[in-house]
Amino acid sequence: MKAVITRNSKQKSALLKLIKQGTLDHPTADEVYQAMRKVCPSISMGTVYRNLNYLASTGEILKLEGTESADRFDHNTFPHGHMKCAKCGKVHDVMIEKHTAAIKDDLERQGFRISSINVVVRGTCPACS
């Protein structure tokens, strides 16, 4: 098995700070890239992708797959679900902890080993209803 060596670069630190601020609401990698260019003009899209995926793999941020064609990222690492509005396209945090715990328990009783659960509900948000 090949060891992965990661370094704590200024760009990675700035990217994590940007995500953890929460000012970007469930951003795509492209939205993070656009915001990062204001802080680090020379940053490349590849660096943004690589660091977002690394931070997600270490649990420092969440990677939301299945919200649309582009993955989104979340600064909130507490177990929670997401609701994607069909009208405005915004992704909202929703608390469904007891339901995800029940899903995990059901699947584990069937012999599955669960590493994470990502629930994405689609519908219309209160502002668009």
N, CA, C and O atoms as CSV, one atom per row, in Angstrom:
chain,resi,resn,atom,element,x,y,z
A,1,MET,N,N,0.840,-1.185,0.000
A,1,MET,CA,C,0.000,0.000,0.000
A,1,MET,C,C,0.882,1.244,0.000
A,1,MET,O,O,1.794,1.367,0.817
A,2,LYS,N,N,0.610,2.142,-0.901
A,2,LYS,CA,C,1.407,3.352,-1.042
A,2,LYS,C,C,0.969,4.394,-0.015
A,2,LYS,O,O,-0.224,4.655,0.138
A,3,ALA,N,N,1.916,4.977,0.674
A,3,ALA,CA,C,1.612,6.013,1.663
A,3,ALA,C,C,1.247,7.309,0.950
A,3,ALA,O,O,1.874,7.688,-0.040
A,4,VAL,N,N,0.238,7.970,1.463
A,4,VAL,CA,C,-0.163,9.252,0.903
A,4,VAL,C,C,0.440,10.344,1.770
A,4,VAL,O,O,0.199,10.404,2.975
A,5,ILE,N,N,1.213,11.189,1.149
A,5,ILE,CA,C,1.842,12.292,1.870
A,5,ILE,C,C,1.071,13.556,1.533
A,5,ILE,O,O,0.933,13.927,0.367
A,6,THR,N,N,0.577,14.204,2.561
A,6,THR,CA,C,-0.124,15.464,2.344
A,6,THR,C,C,0.607,16.553,3.102
A,6,THR,O,O,1.191,16.315,4.160
A,7,ARG,N,N,0.565,17.715,2.560
A,7,ARG,CA,C,1.198,18.827,3.250
A,7,ARG,C,C,0.133,19.865,3.554
A,7,ARG,O,O,-0.886,19.966,2.870
A,8,ASN,N,N,0.393,20.612,4.575
A,8,ASN,CA,C,-0.553,21.640,4.983
A,8,ASN,C,C,-0.157,22.939,4.298
A,8,ASN,O,O,0.573,23.754,4.860
A,9,SER,N,N,-0.645,23.119,3.085
A,9,SER,CA,C,-0.280,24.302,2.304
A,9,SER,C,C,-1.134,25.503,2.706
A,9,SER,O,O,-2.181,25.359,3.337
A,10,LYS,N,N,-0.664,26.680,2.329
A,10,LYS,CA,C,-1.420,27.906,2.576
A,10,LYS,C,C,-2.755,27.857,1.832
A,10,LYS,O,O,-3.774,28.328,2.337
A,11,GLN,N,N,-2.737,27.277,0.613
A,11,GLN,CA,C,-3.959,27.199,-0.170
A,11,GLN,C,C,-4.986,26.287,0.500
A,11,GLN,O,O,-6.173,26.612,0.546
A,12,LYS,N,N,-4.527,25.142,1.021
A,12,LYS,CA,C,-5.444,24.220,1.702
A,12,LYS,C,C,-6.023,24.883,2.950
A,12,LYS,O,O,-7.218,24.769,3.220
A,13,SER,N,N,-5.177,25.571,3.705
A,13,SER,CA,C,-5.639,26.264,4.916
A,13,SER,C,C,-6.658,27.348,4.571
A,13,SER,O,O,-7.673,27.488,5.253
A,14,ALA,N,N,-6.390,28.111,3.515
A,14,ALA,CA,C,-7.321,29.168,3.094
A,14,ALA,C,C,-8.637,28.573,2.606
A,14,ALA,O,O,-9.706,29.123,2.871
A,15,LEU,N,N,-8.561,27.453,1.898
A,15,LEU,CA,C,-9.764,26.793,1.399
A,15,LEU,C,C,-10.609,26.277,2.563
A,15,LEU,O,O,-11.825,26.465,2.576
A,16,LEU,N,N,-9.978,25.634,3.531
A,16,LEU,CA,C,-10.711,25.131,4.696
A,16,LEU,C,C,-11.351,26.280,5.466
A,16,LEU,O,O,-12.497,26.176,5.902
A,17,LYS,N,N,-10.618,27.368,5.633
A,17,LYS,CA,C,-11.162,28.542,6.327
A,17,LYS,C,C,-12.388,29.082,5.590
A,17,LYS,O,O,-13.396,29.417,6.211
A,18,LEU,N,N,-12.295,29.161,4.279
A,18,LEU,CA,C,-13.406,29.646,3.461
A,18,LEU,C,C,-14.646,28.759,3.639
A,18,LEU,O,O,-15.751,29.268,3.825
A,19,ILE,N,N,-14.465,27.453,3.584
A,19,ILE,CA,C,-15.595,26.527,3.733
A,19,ILE,C,C,-16.168,26.608,5.147
A,19,ILE,O,O,-17.384,26.681,5.319
A,20,LYS,N,N,-15.301,26.597,6.157
A,20,LYS,CA,C,-15.754,26.593,7.560
A,20,LYS,C,C,-16.472,27.879,7.955
A,20,LYS,O,O,-17.258,27.877,8.902
A,21,GLN,N,N,-16.216,28.979,7.245
A,21,GLN,CA,C,-16.924,30.233,7.537
A,21,GLN,C,C,-18.422,30.076,7.306
A,21,GLN,O,O,-19.228,30.739,7.958
A,22,GLY,N,N,-18.792,29.200,6.379
A,22,GLY,CA,C,-20.204,28.969,6.104
A,22,GLY,C,C,-20.865,30.039,5.255
A,22,GLY,O,O,-22.084,30.024,5.084
A,23,THR,N,N,-20.082,30.969,4.720
A,23,THR,CA,C,-20.677,32.019,3.891
A,23,THR,C,C,-21.090,31.487,2.520
A,23,THR,O,O,-22.004,32.022,1.893
A,24,LEU,N,N,-20.416,30.435,2.056
A,24,LEU,CA,C,-20.829,29.761,0.829
A,24,LEU,C,C,-21.770,28.639,1.257
A,24,LEU,O,O,-21.372,27.750,2.009
A,25,ASP,N,N,-22.995,28.675,0.791
A,25,ASP,CA,C,-24.001,27.721,1.239
A,25,ASP,C,C,-23.997,26.475,0.367
A,25,ASP,O,O,-24.513,26.500,-0.751
A,26,HIS,N,N,-23.420,25.384,0.867
A,26,HIS,CA,C,-23.330,24.118,0.145
A,26,HIS,C,C,-22.768,24.344,-1.265
A,26,HIS,O,O,-23.423,24.014,-2.254
A,27,PRO,N,N,-21.561,24.906,-1.356
A,27,PRO,CA,C,-21.007,25.277,-2.663
A,27,PRO,C,C,-20.546,24.084,-3.498
A,27,PRO,O,O,-20.204,23.027,-2.966
A,28,THR,N,N,-20.546,24.276,-4.801
A,28,THR,CA,C,-19.920,23.328,-5.718
A,28,THR,C,C,-18.424,23.652,-5.739
A,28,THR,O,O,-18.002,24.689,-5.226
A,29,ALA,N,N,-17.633,22.772,-6.326
A,29,ALA,CA,C,-16.198,23.027,-6.446
A,29,ALA,C,C,-15.954,24.304,-7.256
A,29,ALA,O,O,-15.041,25.068,-6.943
A,30,ASP,N,N,-16.756,24.537,-8.282
A,30,ASP,CA,C,-16.589,25.746,-9.092
A,30,ASP,C,C,-16.863,27.003,-8.268
A,30,ASP,O,O,-16.153,27.999,-8.411
A,31,GLU,N,N,-17.880,26.970,-7.411
A,31,GLU,CA,C,-18.168,28.124,-6.556
A,31,GLU,C,C,-17.031,28.364,-5.555
A,31,GLU,O,O,-16.685,29.510,-5.269
A,32,VAL,N,N,-16.458,27.294,-5.032
A,32,VAL,CA,C,-15.304,27.421,-4.135
A,32,VAL,C,C,-14.123,28.015,-4.907
A,32,VAL,O,O,-13.431,28.905,-4.413
A,33,TYR,N,N,-13.903,27.513,-6.120
A,33,TYR,CA,C,-12.809,28.014,-6.968
A,33,TYR,C,C,-12.953,29.523,-7.207
A,33,TYR,O,O,-11.985,30.272,-7.072
A,34,GLN,N,N,-14.158,29.961,-7.561
A,34,GLN,CA,C,-14.384,31.387,-7.823
A,34,GLN,C,C,-14.101,32.225,-6.569
A,34,GLN,O,O,-13.497,33.293,-6.666
A,35,ALA,N,N,-14.531,31.751,-5.403
A,35,ALA,CA,C,-14.281,32.477,-4.155
A,35,ALA,C,C,-12.799,32.450,-3.780
A,35,ALA,O,O,-12.261,33.440,-3.286
A,36,MET,N,N,-12.148,31.321,-4.016
A,36,MET,CA,C,-10.725,31.190,-3.678
A,36,MET,C,C,-9.849,32.078,-4.549
A,36,MET,O,O,-8.805,32.547,-4.096
A,37,ARG,N,N,-10.253,32.315,-5.780
A,37,ARG,CA,C,-9.455,33.169,-6.678
A,37,ARG,C,C,-9.333,34.587,-6.135
A,37,ARG,O,O,-8.384,35.297,-6.466
A,38,LYS,N,N,-10.291,35.007,-5.299
A,38,LYS,CA,C,-10.215,36.335,-4.685
A,38,LYS,C,C,-9.139,36.369,-3.600
A,38,LYS,O,O,-8.547,37.417,-3.340
A,39,VAL,N,N,-8.889,35.222,-2.970
A,39,VAL,CA,C,-7.908,35.111,-1.890
A,39,VAL,C,C,-6.544,34.674,-2.429
A,39,VAL,O,O,-5.507,35.207,-2.034
A,40,CYS,N,N,-6.564,33.709,-3.325
A,40,CYS,CA,C,-5.339,33.142,-3.930
A,40,CYS,C,C,-5.514,33.168,-5.452
A,40,CYS,O,O,-5.933,32.167,-6.033
A,41,PRO,N,N,-5.203,34.286,-6.107
A,41,PRO,CA,C,-5.455,34.419,-7.542
A,41,PRO,C,C,-4.790,33.356,-8.411
A,41,PRO,O,O,-5.274,33.070,-9.506
A,42,SER,N,N,-3.700,32.769,-7.949
A,42,SER,CA,C,-2.982,31.797,-8.770
A,42,SER,C,C,-3.463,30.354,-8.557
A,42,SER,O,O,-2.921,29.436,-9.173
A,43,ILE,N,N,-4.450,30.140,-7.712
A,43,ILE,CA,C,-4.913,28.779,-7.424
A,43,ILE,C,C,-5.544,28.165,-8.672
A,43,ILE,O,O,-6.216,28.850,-9.443
A,44,SER,N,N,-5.320,26.878,-8.856
A,44,SER,CA,C,-5.899,26.194,-10.016
A,44,SER,C,C,-7.141,25.407,-9.597
A,44,SER,O,O,-7.327,25.088,-8.423
A,45,MET,N,N,-7.978,25.105,-10.579
A,45,MET,CA,C,-9.172,24.308,-10.317
A,45,MET,C,C,-8.773,22.925,-9.800
A,45,MET,O,O,-9.450,22.370,-8.934
A,46,GLY,N,N,-7.689,22.371,-10.319
A,46,GLY,CA,C,-7.207,21.065,-9.872
A,46,GLY,C,C,-6.831,21.076,-8.404
A,46,GLY,O,O,-7.100,20.115,-7.683
A,47,THR,N,N,-6.210,22.155,-7.957
A,47,THR,CA,C,-5.845,22.292,-6.543
A,47,THR,C,C,-7.100,22.356,-5.675
A,47,THR,O,O,-7.145,21.761,-4.598
A,48,VAL,N,N,-8.106,23.069,-6.140
A,48,VAL,CA,C,-9.363,23.163,-5.391
A,48,VAL,C,C,-10.004,21.781,-5.284
A,48,VAL,O,O,-10.378,21.358,-4.191
A,49,TYR,N,N,-10.136,21.069,-6.416
A,49,TYR,CA,C,-10.720,19.721,-6.390
A,49,TYR,C,C,-9.937,18.801,-5.461
A,49,TYR,O,O,-10.522,18.113,-4.624
A,50,ARG,N,N,-8.638,18.790,-5.607
A,50,ARG,CA,C,-7.792,17.899,-4.816
A,50,ARG,C,C,-7.950,18.176,-3.318
A,50,ARG,O,O,-8.077,17.245,-2.523
A,51,ASN,N,N,-7.940,19.453,-2.936
A,51,ASN,CA,C,-8.057,19.808,-1.523
A,51,ASN,C,C,-9.461,19.581,-0.976
A,51,ASN,O,O,-9.612,19.155,0.169
A,52,LEU,N,N,-10.490,19.858,-1.770
A,52,LEU,CA,C,-11.854,19.573,-1.315
A,52,LEU,C,C,-12.034,18.080,-1.059
A,52,LEU,O,O,-12.592,17.684,-0.036
A,53,ASN,N,N,-11.564,17.260,-1.983
A,53,ASN,CA,C,-11.693,15.813,-1.815
A,53,ASN,C,C,-10.862,15.311,-0.638
A,53,ASN,O,O,-11.293,14.417,0.090
A,54,TYR,N,N,-9.676,15.881,-0.448
A,54,TYR,CA,C,-8.852,15.493,0.694
A,54,TYR,C,C,-9.553,15.864,2.005
A,54,TYR,O,O,-9.643,15.035,2.910
A,55,LEU,N,N,-10.045,17.093,2.114
A,55,LEU,CA,C,-10.715,17.542,3.340
A,55,LEU,C,C,-11.966,16.714,3.622
A,55,LEU,O,O,-12.285,16.442,4.779
A,56,ALA,N,N,-12.672,16.314,2.566
A,56,ALA,CA,C,-13.844,15.443,2.745
A,56,ALA,C,C,-13.416,14.059,3.219
A,56,ALA,O,O,-14.084,13.463,4.064
A,57,SER,N,N,-12.314,13.540,2.686
A,57,SER,CA,C,-11.854,12.203,3.073
A,57,SER,C,C,-11.372,12.151,4.518
A,57,SER,O,O,-11.404,11.090,5.142
A,58,THR,N,N,-10.928,13.280,5.054
A,58,THR,CA,C,-10.473,13.324,6.445
A,58,THR,C,C,-11.599,13.712,7.403
A,58,THR,O,O,-11.397,13.732,8.618
A,59,GLY,N,N,-12.784,14.020,6.867
A,59,GLY,CA,C,-13.928,14.359,7.708
A,59,GLY,C,C,-13.975,15.800,8.162
A,59,GLY,O,O,-14.792,16.157,9.011
A,60,GLU,N,N,-13.104,16.641,7.605
A,60,GLU,CA,C,-13.105,18.053,8.000
A,60,GLU,C,C,-14.265,18.817,7.374
A,60,GLU,O,O,-14.721,19.820,7.922
A,61,ILE,N,N,-14.739,18.343,6.229
A,61,ILE,CA,C,-15.929,18.870,5.572
A,61,ILE,C,C,-16.706,17.673,5.031
A,61,ILE,O,O,-16.188,16.557,5.006
A,62,LEU,N,N,-17.939,17.897,4.602
A,62,LEU,CA,C,-18.734,16.834,3.991
A,62,LEU,C,C,-18.800,17.024,2.481
A,62,LEU,O,O,-18.867,18.152,1.993
A,63,LYS,N,N,-18.783,15.941,1.762
A,63,LYS,CA,C,-18.981,15.959,0.316
A,63,LYS,C,C,-20.380,15.417,0.069
A,63,LYS,O,O,-20.686,14.281,0.431
A,64,LEU,N,N,-21.227,16.231,-0.548
A,64,LEU,CA,C,-22.605,15.847,-0.816
A,64,LEU,C,C,-22.713,15.366,-2.252
A,64,LEU,O,O,-22.632,16.152,-3.195
A,65,GLU,N,N,-22.893,14.092,-2.397
A,65,GLU,CA,C,-23.070,13.511,-3.723
A,65,GLU,C,C,-24.548,13.234,-3.920
A,65,GLU,O,O,-25.243,12.859,-2.976
A,66,GLY,N,N,-25.025,13.414,-5.119
A,66,GLY,CA,C,-26.420,13.106,-5.402
A,66,GLY,C,C,-27.372,14.281,-5.299
A,66,GLY,O,O,-28.581,14.098,-5.433
A,67,THR,N,N,-26.860,15.491,-5.061
A,67,THR,CA,C,-27.750,16.645,-5.007
A,67,THR,C,C,-28.040,17.172,-6.404
A,67,THR,O,O,-29.056,17.832,-6.619
A,68,GLU,N,N,-27.167,16.890,-7.345
A,68,GLU,CA,C,-27.297,17.283,-8.745
A,68,GLU,C,C,-26.083,16.724,-9.473
A,68,GLU,O,O,-25.406,15.842,-8.946
A,69,SER,N,N,-25.799,17.208,-10.650
A,69,SER,CA,C,-24.664,16.670,-11.391
A,69,SER,C,C,-23.325,17.020,-10.739
A,69,SER,O,O,-22.384,16.230,-10.813
A,70,ALA,N,N,-23.226,18.178,-10.109
A,70,ALA,CA,C,-21.975,18.582,-9.449
A,70,ALA,C,C,-22.066,18.287,-7.953
A,70,ALA,O,O,-23.087,18.557,-7.319
A,71,ASP,N,N,-20.993,17.732,-7.398
A,71,ASP,CA,C,-20.948,17.507,-5.957
A,71,ASP,C,C,-20.951,18.852,-5.248
A,71,ASP,O,O,-20.469,19.853,-5.778
A,72,ARG,N,N,-21.497,18.858,-4.049
A,72,ARG,CA,C,-21.482,20.051,-3.212
A,72,ARG,C,C,-20.731,19.725,-1.934
A,72,ARG,O,O,-20.532,18.556,-1.604
A,73,PHE,N,N,-20.316,20.754,-1.218
A,73,PHE,CA,C,-19.532,20.569,-0.006
A,73,PHE,C,C,-20.188,21.334,1.133
A,73,PHE,O,O,-20.806,22.379,0.928
A,74,ASP,N,N,-20.040,20.788,2.347
A,74,ASP,CA,C,-20.721,21.344,3.509
A,74,ASP,C,C,-19.738,21.485,4.657
A,74,ASP,O,O,-18.970,20.567,4.945
A,75,HIS,N,N,-19.763,22.635,5.310
A,75,HIS,CA,C,-18.900,22.862,6.472
A,75,HIS,C,C,-19.437,22.161,7.715
A,75,HIS,O,O,-18.681,21.901,8.651
A,76,ASN,N,N,-20.730,21.853,7.736
A,76,ASN,CA,C,-21.373,21.237,8.893
A,76,ASN,C,C,-21.156,19.726,8.843
A,76,ASN,O,O,-21.762,19.042,8.018
A,77,THR,N,N,-20.306,19.204,9.708
A,77,THR,CA,C,-19.998,17.770,9.699
A,77,THR,C,C,-20.850,16.984,10.696
A,77,THR,O,O,-20.712,15.765,10.797
A,78,PHE,N,N,-21.726,17.666,11.432
A,78,PHE,CA,C,-22.641,16.978,12.343
A,78,PHE,C,C,-23.619,16.158,11.498
A,78,PHE,O,O,-24.051,16.634,10.448
A,79,PRO,N,N,-23.983,14.936,11.922
A,79,PRO,CA,C,-24.911,14.120,11.111
A,79,PRO,C,C,-26.237,14.849,10.851
A,79,PRO,O,O,-26.947,15.235,11.780
A,80,HIS,N,N,-26.539,15.020,9.588
A,80,HIS,CA,C,-27.784,15.670,9.183
A,80,HIS,C,C,-28.070,15.330,7.725
A,80,HIS,O,O,-27.211,14.801,7.020
A,81,GLY,N,N,-29.275,15.638,7.285
A,81,GLY,CA,C,-29.648,15.414,5.896
A,81,GLY,C,C,-29.723,16.727,5.144
A,81,GLY,O,O,-29.435,17.794,5.685
A,82,HIS,N,N,-30.117,16.624,3.882
A,82,HIS,CA,C,-30.230,17.806,3.037
A,82,HIS,C,C,-31.512,17.747,2.220
A,82,HIS,O,O,-31.973,16.672,1.836
A,83,MET,N,N,-32.073,18.908,1.963
A,83,MET,CA,C,-33.267,19.037,1.139
A,83,MET,C,C,-32.927,19.951,-0.028
A,83,MET,O,O,-32.505,21.090,0.171
A,84,LYS,N,N,-33.109,19.456,-1.238
A,84,LYS,CA,C,-32.824,20.240,-2.455
A,84,LYS,C,C,-34.142,20.732,-3.020
A,84,LYS,O,O,-35.011,19.935,-3.374
A,85,CYS,N,N,-34.291,22.053,-3.106
A,85,CYS,CA,C,-35.525,22.647,-3.623
A,85,CYS,C,C,-35.572,22.539,-5.142
A,85,CYS,O,O,-34.624,22.912,-5.832
A,86,ALA,N,N,-36.672,22.031,-5.645
A,86,ALA,CA,C,-36.853,21.858,-7.086
A,86,ALA,C,C,-37.072,23.190,-7.803
A,86,ALA,O,O,-36.865,23.279,-9.013
A,87,LYS,N,N,-37.488,24.224,-7.070
A,87,LYS,CA,C,-37.745,25.522,-7.703
A,87,LYS,C,C,-36.517,26.434,-7.703
A,87,LYS,O,O,-36.088,26.903,-8.757
A,88,CYS,N,N,-35.952,26.685,-6.518
A,88,CYS,CA,C,-34.831,27.640,-6.433
A,88,CYS,C,C,-33.469,26.951,-6.532
A,88,CYS,O,O,-32.461,27.615,-6.771
A,89,GLY,N,N,-33.428,25.631,-6.352
A,89,GLY,CA,C,-32.182,24.888,-6.457
A,89,GLY,C,C,-31.309,24.929,-5.220
A,89,GLY,O,O,-30.248,24.304,-5.197
A,90,LYS,N,N,-31.729,25.650,-4.190
A,90,LYS,CA,C,-30.930,25.763,-2.969
A,90,LYS,C,C,-30.953,24.440,-2.203
A,90,LYS,O,O,-31.950,23.717,-2.213
A,91,VAL,N,N,-29.836,24.139,-1.540
A,91,VAL,CA,C,-29.726,22.952,-0.692
A,91,VAL,C,C,-29.809,23.421,0.751
A,91,VAL,O,O,-29.045,24.287,1.176
A,92,HIS,N,N,-30.744,22.843,1.503
A,92,HIS,CA,C,-30.976,23.207,2.900
A,92,HIS,C,C,-30.550,22.066,3.812
A,92,HIS,O,O,-30.713,20.896,3.469
A,93,ASP,N,N,-29.998,22.411,4.985
A,93,ASP,CA,C,-29.738,21.407,6.013
A,93,ASP,C,C,-31.063,21.041,6.669
A,93,ASP,O,O,-31.880,21.915,6.956
A,94,VAL,N,N,-31.277,19.748,6.907
A,94,VAL,CA,C,-32.460,19.284,7.625
A,94,VAL,C,C,-32.026,18.273,8.673
A,94,VAL,O,O,-31.150,17.445,8.424
A,95,MET,N,N,-32.639,18.344,9.835
A,95,MET,CA,C,-32.302,17.429,10.919
A,95,MET,C,C,-33.194,16.193,10.827
A,95,MET,O,O,-34.400,16.272,11.056
A,96,ILE,N,N,-32.605,15.074,10.498
A,96,ILE,CA,C,-33.330,13.803,10.399
A,96,ILE,C,C,-32.504,12.695,11.057
A,96,ILE,O,O,-32.473,11.558,10.587
A,97,GLU,N,N,-31.836,13.060,12.158
A,97,GLU,CA,C,-30.886,12.162,12.815
A,97,GLU,C,C,-31.524,10.846,13.231
A,97,GLU,O,O,-30.935,9.789,13.009
A,98,LYS,N,N,-32.723,10.879,13.832
A,98,LYS,CA,C,-33.318,9.630,14.307
A,98,LYS,C,C,-33.683,8.712,13.141
A,98,LYS,O,O,-33.668,7.490,13.289
A,99,HIS,N,N,-34.005,9.280,12.003
A,99,HIS,CA,C,-34.350,8.457,10.836
A,99,HIS,C,C,-33.099,7.828,10.216
A,99,HIS,O,O,-33.122,6.664,9.817
A,100,THR,N,N,-32.009,8.595,10.136
A,100,THR,CA,C,-30.779,8.022,9.578
A,100,THR,C,C,-30.230,6.947,10.504
A,100,THR,O,O,-29.644,5.970,10.038
A,101,ALA,N,N,-30.412,7.116,11.818
A,101,ALA,CA,C,-29.972,6.082,12.768
A,101,ALA,C,C,-30.770,4.798,12.546
A,101,ALA,O,O,-30.220,3.700,12.637
A,102,ALA,N,N,-32.065,4.934,12.255
A,102,ALA,CA,C,-32.900,3.753,12.002
A,102,ALA,C,C,-32.486,3.055,10.707
A,102,ALA,O,O,-32.472,1.826,10.640
A,103,ILE,N,N,-32.153,3.829,9.688
A,103,ILE,CA,C,-31.680,3.252,8.419
A,103,ILE,C,C,-30.387,2.485,8.662
A,103,ILE,O,O,-30.223,1.361,8.187
A,104,LYS,N,N,-29.468,3.102,9.407
A,104,LYS,CA,C,-28.190,2.461,9.709
A,104,LYS,C,C,-28.416,1.156,10.461
A,104,LYS,O,O,-27.824,0.132,10.118
A,105,ASP,N,N,-29.268,1.182,11.484
A,105,ASP,CA,C,-29.555,-0.032,12.263
A,105,ASP,C,C,-30.157,-1.122,11.391
A,105,ASP,O,O,-29.756,-2.283,11.478
A,106,ASP,N,N,-31.129,-0.750,10.542
A,106,ASP,CA,C,-31.763,-1.732,9.659
A,106,ASP,C,C,-30.751,-2.388,8.724
A,106,ASP,O,O,-30.755,-3.607,8.556
A,107,LEU,N,N,-29.892,-1.585,8.124
A,107,LEU,CA,C,-28.903,-2.116,7.190
A,107,LEU,C,C,-27.851,-2.973,7.892
A,107,LEU,O,O,-27.416,-3.991,7.355
A,108,GLU,N,N,-27.448,-2.561,9.081
A,108,GLU,CA,C,-26.471,-3.351,9.825
A,108,GLU,C,C,-27.041,-4.692,10.261
A,108,GLU,O,O,-26.316,-5.685,10.314
A,109,ARG,N,N,-28.337,-4.732,10.576
A,109,ARG,CA,C,-28.987,-6.009,10.898
A,109,ARG,C,C,-28.981,-6.951,9.699
A,109,ARG,O,O,-29.025,-8.172,9.856
A,110,GLN,N,N,-28.925,-6.373,8.499
A,110,GLN,CA,C,-28.890,-7.173,7.268
A,110,GLN,C,C,-27.461,-7.560,6.886
A,110,GLN,O,O,-27.244,-8.202,5.858
A,111,GLY,N,N,-26.489,-7.171,7.710
A,111,GLY,CA,C,-25.109,-7.556,7.462
A,111,GLY,C,C,-24.254,-6.512,6.771
A,111,GLY,O,O,-23.074,-6.758,6.520
A,112,PHE,N,N,-24.815,-5.351,6.455
A,112,PHE,CA,C,-24.035,-4.289,5.814
A,112,PHE,C,C,-23.212,-3.547,6.864
A,112,PHE,O,O,-23.635,-3.403,8.011
A,113,ARG,N,N,-22.038,-3.081,6.460
A,113,ARG,CA,C,-21.212,-2.236,7.320
A,113,ARG,C,C,-21.310,-0.816,6.775
A,113,ARG,O,O,-20.852,-0.546,5.664
A,114,ILE,N,N,-21.890,0.072,7.531
A,114,ILE,CA,C,-22.166,1.431,7.073
A,114,ILE,C,C,-21.045,2.372,7.507
A,114,ILE,O,O,-20.704,2.441,8.688
A,115,SER,N,N,-20.476,3.093,6.548
A,115,SER,CA,C,-19.446,4.081,6.879
A,115,SER,C,C,-20.032,5.489,6.936
A,115,SER,O,O,-19.547,6.335,7.687
A,116,SER,N,N,-21.076,5.741,6.142
A,116,SER,CA,C,-21.729,7.050,6.188
A,116,SER,C,C,-23.092,6.950,5.518
A,116,SER,O,O,-23.352,6.046,4.724
A,117,ILE,N,N,-23.940,7.887,5.851
A,117,ILE,CA,C,-25.266,7.975,5.236
A,117,ILE,C,C,-25.436,9.403,4.746
A,117,ILE,O,O,-25.202,10.356,5.490
A,118,ASN,N,N,-25.840,9.545,3.503
A,118,ASN,CA,C,-26.075,10.855,2.910
A,118,ASN,C,C,-27.502,10.869,2.385
A,118,ASN,O,O,-27.787,10.288,1.338
A,119,VAL,N,N,-28.395,11.525,3.105
A,119,VAL,CA,C,-29.801,11.593,2.710
A,119,VAL,C,C,-30.040,12.924,2.019
A,119,VAL,O,O,-29.755,13.985,2.575
A,120,VAL,N,N,-30.572,12.857,0.790
A,120,VAL,CA,C,-30.942,14.066,0.058
A,120,VAL,C,C,-32.405,13.942,-0.316
A,120,VAL,O,O,-32.791,13.060,-1.082
A,121,VAL,N,N,-33.212,14.834,0.233
A,121,VAL,CA,C,-34.644,14.872,-0.031
A,121,VAL,C,C,-34.886,15.939,-1.089
A,121,VAL,O,O,-34.295,17.017,-1.027
A,122,ARG,N,N,-35.732,15.657,-2.041
A,122,ARG,CA,C,-36.069,16.636,-3.074
A,122,ARG,C,C,-37.518,17.070,-2.915
A,122,ARG,O,O,-38.399,16.258,-2.630
A,123,GLY,N,N,-37.747,18.352,-3.103
A,123,GLY,CA,C,-39.088,18.900,-2.963
A,123,GLY,C,C,-39.028,20.401,-3.134
A,123,GLY,O,O,-38.203,20.921,-3.885
A,124,THR,N,N,-39.915,21.098,-2.426
A,124,THR,CA,C,-39.976,22.556,-2.519
A,124,THR,C,C,-39.773,23.149,-1.126
A,124,THR,O,O,-40.419,22.729,-0.166
A,125,CYS,N,N,-38.888,24.109,-1.024
A,125,CYS,CA,C,-38.590,24.737,0.273
A,125,CYS,C,C,-39.735,25.663,0.689
A,125,CYS,O,O,-40.565,26.037,-0.140
A,126,PRO,N,N,-39.779,26.035,1.975
A,126,PRO,CA,C,-40.852,26.936,2.457
A,126,PRO,C,C,-40.924,28.256,1.695
A,126,PRO,O,O,-42.018,28.766,1.453
A,127,ALA,N,N,-39.784,28.814,1.314
A,127,ALA,CA,C,-39.784,30.100,0.601
A,127,ALA,C,C,-40.414,29.992,-0.782
A,127,ALA,O,O,-40.986,30.962,-1.279
A,128,CYS,N,N,-40.313,28.823,-1.406
A,128,CYS,CA,C,-40.838,28.631,-2.769
A,128,CYS,C,C,-42.245,28.034,-2.792
A,128,CYS,O,O,-42.897,28.017,-3.836
A,129,SER,N,N,-42.709,27.548,-1.651
A,129,SER,CA,C,-44.010,26.861,-1.610
A,129,SER,C,C,-45.159,27.793,-1.828
A,129,SER,O,O,-46.313,27.363,-1.822
